[in-house]
Amino acid sequence: MMEWIPIVLVAFKVLVLGTGMFFAIKWHYDQGKKGKGREKRAVLRAGGKVAAVFVLSLLGLVLVTFVLARMLGLDLTFP
């Protein structure tokens, strides 16, 4: 009897998660059809802002890493 418990619980989990994913995808699809009035230009502008913030954050992280490494006296030269 105990060896059937994982099979039943995994099957139940797959059923519940599959149903949830189906309704989540359906809801997002319906929302996308409803929001067709959104301008493509605004979406591209927002994507560009996100990309710019990511690149600036990455450059800041690299700068902070090099400054911290220099302060700790680490050798940053390539062999």
DSSP file (Angstrom, degrees, kcal/mol; ACC not computed):
  #  RESIDUE AA STRUCTURE BP1 BP2  ACC     N-H-->O    O-->H-N    N-H-->O    O-->H-N    TCO  KAPPA ALPHA  PHI   PSI    X-CA   Y-CA   Z-CA
    1    1 A M    >>        0   0    0      0, 0.0     3,-1.2     0, 0.0     4,-0.6   0.000 360.0 360.0 360.0 -38.4    0.0    0.0    0.0
    2    2 A M  G >4  +     0   0    0      1,-0.3     3,-0.7     2,-0.2     0, 0.0   0.788 360.0  62.0 -67.8 -27.1    2.8    2.4    0.9
    3    3 A E  G 34 S+     0   0    0      1,-0.2     4,-0.5     2,-0.2    -1,-0.3   0.658  99.1  57.0 -75.7 -11.7    4.4    2.2   -2.6
    4    4 A W  G <> S+     0   0    0     -3,-1.2     4,-2.6     2,-0.1    -1,-0.2   0.678  88.1  77.5 -86.1 -19.3    1.2    3.6   -4.2
    5    5 A I  H <X S+     0   0    0     -3,-0.7     4,-2.8    -4,-0.6     5,-0.2   0.932  94.6  45.5 -61.3 -49.4    1.3    6.8   -2.1
    6    6 A P  H  > S+     0   0    0      0, 0.0     4,-2.7     0, 0.0     5,-0.3   0.899 113.3  51.3 -61.7 -37.3    4.0    8.5   -4.2
    7    7 A I  H  > S+     0   0    0     -4,-0.5     4,-2.2     2,-0.2    -2,-0.2   0.934 113.6  43.6 -63.9 -45.7    2.4    7.5   -7.5
    8    8 A V  H  X S+     0   0    0     -4,-2.6     4,-2.4     2,-0.2    -1,-0.2   0.921 115.9  47.5 -66.2 -43.9   -1.0    8.9   -6.4
    9    9 A L  H  X S+     0   0    0     -4,-2.8     4,-2.5    -5,-0.2    -2,-0.2   0.893 113.0  48.1 -67.3 -39.2    0.5   12.1   -4.9
   10   10 A V  H  X S+     0   0    0     -4,-2.7     4,-2.6    -5,-0.2    -1,-0.2   0.907 112.2  49.7 -66.9 -40.7    2.7   12.8   -8.0
   11   11 A A  H  X S+     0   0    0     -4,-2.2     4,-2.2    -5,-0.3    -2,-0.2   0.909 112.2  48.0 -63.6 -40.9   -0.3   12.2  -10.3
   12   12 A F  H  X S+     0   0    0     -4,-2.4     4,-2.7     2,-0.2    -2,-0.2   0.912 111.6  50.3 -64.1 -42.6   -2.4   14.6   -8.2
   13   13 A K  H  X S+     0   0    0     -4,-2.5     4,-2.9     2,-0.2     5,-0.3   0.920 110.9  48.5 -62.5 -44.6    0.4   17.2   -8.3
   14   14 A V  H  X S+     0   0    0     -4,-2.6     4,-2.5     1,-0.2     5,-0.2   0.907 112.7  49.2 -62.3 -41.8    0.7   16.9  -12.0
   15   15 A L  H  X S+     0   0    0     -4,-2.2     4,-2.2    -5,-0.2    -2,-0.2   0.930 114.3  43.9 -62.9 -46.6   -3.1   17.2  -12.4
   16   16 A V  H  X S+     0   0    0     -4,-2.7     4,-2.4     2,-0.2    -2,-0.2   0.934 117.5  44.1 -66.9 -46.6   -3.3   20.3  -10.2
   17   17 A L  H  X S+     0   0    0     -4,-2.9     4,-2.7    -5,-0.2     5,-0.2   0.889 113.3  51.8 -67.5 -37.7   -0.3   22.0  -11.7
   18   18 A G  H  X S+     0   0    0     -4,-2.5     4,-2.3    -5,-0.3    -1,-0.2   0.915 111.2  47.3 -63.1 -42.7   -1.4   21.2  -15.2
   19   19 A T  H  X S+     0   0    0     -4,-2.2     4,-2.3    -5,-0.2     5,-0.2   0.920 112.9  49.4 -64.0 -43.3   -4.8   22.6  -14.6
   20   20 A G  H  X S+     0   0    0     -4,-2.4     4,-2.2     1,-0.2    -2,-0.2   0.909 111.4  48.5 -62.4 -42.3   -3.3   25.8  -13.0
   21   21 A M  H  X S+     0   0    0     -4,-2.7     4,-2.7     2,-0.2     5,-0.2   0.897 109.4  53.7 -65.5 -39.5   -1.0   26.3  -15.9
   22   22 A F  H  X S+     0   0    0     -4,-2.3     4,-2.4     1,-0.2    -2,-0.2   0.947 112.7  42.4 -59.2 -49.1   -3.8   25.8  -18.4
   23   23 A F  H  X S+     0   0    0     -4,-2.3     4,-2.4     2,-0.2    -1,-0.2   0.838 113.2  53.1 -70.3 -31.4   -5.9   28.5  -16.8
   24   24 A A  H  X S+     0   0    0     -4,-2.2     4,-2.4    -5,-0.2    -1,-0.2   0.932 112.0  44.8 -66.5 -44.7   -2.9   30.8  -16.3
   25   25 A I  H  X S+     0   0    0     -4,-2.7     4,-2.4     1,-0.2    -2,-0.2   0.911 114.0  50.1 -64.7 -41.5   -2.0   30.6  -20.0
   26   26 A K  H  X S+     0   0    0     -4,-2.4     4,-2.5    -5,-0.2    -2,-0.2   0.910 110.7  49.2 -62.7 -42.7   -5.7   31.0  -21.0
   27   27 A W  H  X S+     0   0    0     -4,-2.4     4,-2.4     2,-0.2    -2,-0.2   0.924 112.6  46.9 -64.1 -44.5   -6.0   34.1  -18.7
   28   28 A H  H  X S+     0   0    0     -4,-2.4     4,-2.2     2,-0.2    -1,-0.2   0.888 111.8  51.3 -66.0 -37.4   -2.9   35.7  -20.2
   29   29 A Y  H  X S+     0   0    0     -4,-2.4     4,-1.9     2,-0.2    -2,-0.2   0.927 111.4  47.1 -63.4 -44.4   -4.0   35.0  -23.7
   30   30 A D  H  X S+     0   0    0     -4,-2.5     4,-1.8     1,-0.2    -2,-0.2   0.883 111.3  51.3 -64.5 -38.1   -7.4   36.6  -23.0
   31   31 A Q  H  X S+     0   0    0     -4,-2.4     4,-1.9     1,-0.2    -1,-0.2   0.885 108.4  52.4 -65.9 -37.3   -5.7   39.6  -21.4
   32   32 A G  H  < S+     0   0    0     -4,-2.2    -2,-0.2     1,-0.2    -1,-0.2   0.876 109.4  48.6 -65.7 -38.2   -3.4   39.9  -24.5
   33   33 A K  H >< S+     0   0    0     -4,-1.9     3,-0.8     1,-0.2    -1,-0.2   0.860 112.7  48.9 -68.4 -33.9   -6.4   39.9  -26.8
   34   34 A K  H 3< S+     0   0    0     -4,-1.8     3,-0.4     1,-0.2    -2,-0.2   0.837 109.6  51.8 -74.5 -31.9   -8.2   42.5  -24.7
   35   35 A G  T ><  +     0   0    0     -4,-1.9     3,-1.4     1,-0.2    -1,-0.2  -0.072  65.8 123.7 -98.1  34.0   -5.1   44.8  -24.5
   36   36 A K  T <   +     0   0    0     -3,-0.8    -1,-0.2     1,-0.3    -2,-0.1   0.689  59.5  76.7 -66.6 -17.2   -4.4   45.1  -28.3
   37   37 A G  T 3   +     0   0    0     -3,-0.4    -1,-0.3     2,-0.1     2,-0.1   0.576  66.7 114.2 -72.0  -8.0   -4.7   48.9  -28.1
   38   38 A R  S <  S-     0   0    0     -3,-1.4     2,-0.2     1,-0.1    -3,-0.0  -0.414  73.0-118.2 -65.4 134.0   -1.2   49.1  -26.5
   39   39 A E     >  -     0   0    0      1,-0.1     4,-1.5    -2,-0.1     3,-0.2  -0.525   6.4-139.9 -78.9 140.3    1.2   50.9  -28.8
   40   40 A K  H  > S+     0   0    0     -2,-0.2     4,-2.4     1,-0.2     5,-0.2   0.835 101.7  60.5 -65.0 -32.7    4.2   49.0  -30.0
   41   41 A R  H  > S+     0   0    0      1,-0.2     4,-2.3     2,-0.2    -1,-0.2   0.899 102.9  49.6 -63.7 -41.3    6.3   52.1  -29.5
   42   42 A A  H  > S+     0   0    0      2,-0.2     4,-2.2     1,-0.2    -1,-0.2   0.881 110.9  50.0 -65.9 -38.0    5.6   52.3  -25.8
   43   43 A V  H  X S+     0   0    0     -4,-1.5     4,-2.3     2,-0.2    -2,-0.2   0.916 111.6  47.9 -67.0 -42.6    6.5   48.7  -25.3
   44   44 A L  H  X S+     0   0    0     -4,-2.4     4,-2.3     2,-0.2    -2,-0.2   0.891 110.9  51.7 -64.8 -39.0    9.8   49.1  -27.2
   45   45 A R  H  X S+     0   0    0     -4,-2.3     4,-2.1     2,-0.2    -2,-0.2   0.917 110.5  48.0 -63.7 -43.2   10.6   52.2  -25.2
   46   46 A A  H  X S+     0   0    0     -4,-2.2     4,-2.2     1,-0.2    -2,-0.2   0.904 111.3  50.7 -64.6 -41.0   10.0   50.4  -22.0
   47   47 A G  H  X S+     0   0    0     -4,-2.3     4,-2.3     1,-0.2    -1,-0.2   0.887 109.3  51.4 -63.4 -38.9   12.1   47.4  -23.1
   48   48 A G  H  X S+     0   0    0     -4,-2.3     4,-2.4     2,-0.2    -2,-0.2   0.884 108.7  50.9 -64.4 -39.2   14.9   49.8  -24.1
   49   49 A K  H  X S+     0   0    0     -4,-2.1     4,-2.5     2,-0.2    -2,-0.2   0.914 110.5  49.0 -64.6 -42.2   14.8   51.4  -20.6
   50   50 A V  H  X S+     0   0    0     -4,-2.2     4,-2.2     1,-0.2    -2,-0.2   0.920 112.2  48.4 -63.2 -43.3   15.0   48.0  -18.9
   51   51 A A  H  X S+     0   0    0     -4,-2.3     4,-2.4     2,-0.2    -2,-0.2   0.903 111.6  49.8 -63.9 -41.5   18.0   47.0  -21.1
   52   52 A A  H  X S+     0   0    0     -4,-2.4     4,-2.6     2,-0.2     5,-0.2   0.915 110.9  48.9 -64.4 -43.3   19.7   50.3  -20.4
   53   53 A V  H  X S+     0   0    0     -4,-2.5     4,-2.4     1,-0.2    -1,-0.2   0.900 111.5  50.8 -63.0 -40.3   19.3   49.9  -16.7
   54   54 A F  H  X S+     0   0    0     -4,-2.2     4,-2.4     2,-0.2    -2,-0.2   0.930 111.5  46.5 -62.8 -45.8   20.6   46.4  -16.8
   55   55 A V  H  X S+     0   0    0     -4,-2.4     4,-2.5     1,-0.2    -2,-0.2   0.915 113.7  48.3 -64.9 -42.8   23.7   47.4  -18.8
   56   56 A L  H  X S+     0   0    0     -4,-2.6     4,-2.4     2,-0.2    -1,-0.2   0.895 111.9  49.7 -64.9 -39.1   24.4   50.3  -16.4
   57   57 A S  H  X S+     0   0    0     -4,-2.4     4,-2.4    -5,-0.2    -2,-0.2   0.904 110.8  50.1 -64.3 -41.0   23.9   48.1  -13.4
   58   58 A L  H  X S+     0   0    0     -4,-2.4     4,-2.2     2,-0.2    -2,-0.2   0.913 111.2  48.0 -64.0 -43.2   26.3   45.5  -14.9
   59   59 A L  H  X S+     0   0    0     -4,-2.5     4,-2.4     2,-0.2    -2,-0.2   0.899 111.5  50.8 -64.5 -40.0   28.9   48.2  -15.6
   60   60 A G  H  X S+     0   0    0     -4,-2.4     4,-2.6     2,-0.2    -2,-0.2   0.898 109.5  50.7 -62.9 -40.9   28.5   49.5  -12.0
   61   61 A L  H  X S+     0   0    0     -4,-2.4     4,-2.3     2,-0.2    -2,-0.2   0.904 110.3  49.1 -63.9 -41.4   29.0   46.0  -10.6
   62   62 A V  H  X S+     0   0    0     -4,-2.2     4,-2.3     2,-0.2    -2,-0.2   0.919 112.2  48.9 -63.5 -43.1   32.1   45.5  -12.6
   63   63 A L  H  X S+     0   0    0     -4,-2.4     4,-2.5     1,-0.2    -2,-0.2   0.930 112.0  47.4 -62.7 -46.4   33.5   48.8  -11.5
   64   64 A V  H  X S+     0   0    0     -4,-2.6     4,-2.6     1,-0.2    -1,-0.2   0.883 111.1  52.9 -62.7 -38.3   32.7   48.1   -7.8
   65   65 A T  H  X S+     0   0    0     -4,-2.3     4,-2.4     2,-0.2    -2,-0.2   0.924 111.1  45.2 -63.4 -45.0   34.3   44.6   -8.1
   66   66 A F  H  X S+     0   0    0     -4,-2.3     4,-2.3     2,-0.2    -2,-0.2   0.897 113.6  49.5 -67.4 -39.5   37.5   46.0   -9.6
   67   67 A V  H  X S+     0   0    0     -4,-2.5     4,-2.3     2,-0.2    -2,-0.2   0.931 113.3  46.5 -64.1 -44.8   37.7   48.8   -7.0
   68   68 A L  H  X S+     0   0    0     -4,-2.6     4,-1.9     1,-0.2    -2,-0.2   0.892 111.7  51.6 -64.3 -39.6   37.2   46.3   -4.1
   69   69 A A  H  <>S+     0   0    0     -4,-2.4     5,-2.6    -5,-0.2     4,-0.5   0.898 110.7  48.3 -65.0 -39.6   39.7   43.9   -5.6
   70   70 A R  H ><5S+     0   0    0     -4,-2.3     3,-0.9     1,-0.2    -2,-0.2   0.901 110.1  51.9 -66.0 -40.5   42.3   46.7   -5.8
   71   71 A M  H 3<5S+     0   0    0     -4,-2.3    -1,-0.2     1,-0.3    -2,-0.2   0.853 110.0  49.1 -65.3 -32.9   41.6   47.7   -2.2
   72   72 A L  T 3<5S-     0   0    0     -4,-1.9    -1,-0.3    -5,-0.2    -2,-0.2   0.523 116.5-116.8 -83.8  -5.4   42.1   44.2   -1.0
   73   73 A G  T < 5 +     0   0    0     -3,-0.9    -3,-0.2    -4,-0.5     2,-0.2   0.756  55.3 161.7  79.9  25.2   45.4   44.0   -3.0
   74   74 A L      < -     0   0    0     -5,-2.6     2,-0.6    -6,-0.2    -1,-0.2  -0.538  43.2-118.2 -79.5 146.1   44.3   41.2   -5.4
   75   75 A D        +     0   0    0     -2,-0.2    -1,-0.1     1,-0.1    -5,-0.0  -0.754  31.5 178.4 -86.0 117.4   46.4   40.8   -8.6
   76   76 A L        +     0   0    0     -2,-0.6     2,-0.2     2,-0.1    -1,-0.1   0.206  40.0 115.3-105.8  13.8   44.1   41.4  -11.6
   77   77 A T        -     0   0    0      1,-0.1    -2,-0.0     2,-0.0     0, 0.0  -0.553  65.7-120.5 -85.3 151.3   46.6   40.9  -14.3
   78   78 A F              0   0    0     -2,-0.2    -2,-0.1     1,-0.1    -1,-0.1  -0.662 360.0 360.0 -86.3 144.5   46.4   38.1  -16.8
   79   79 A P              0   0    0      0, 0.0    -1,-0.1     0, 0.0    -2,-0.0   0.507 360.0 360.0 -68.8 360.0   49.3   35.6  -17.0
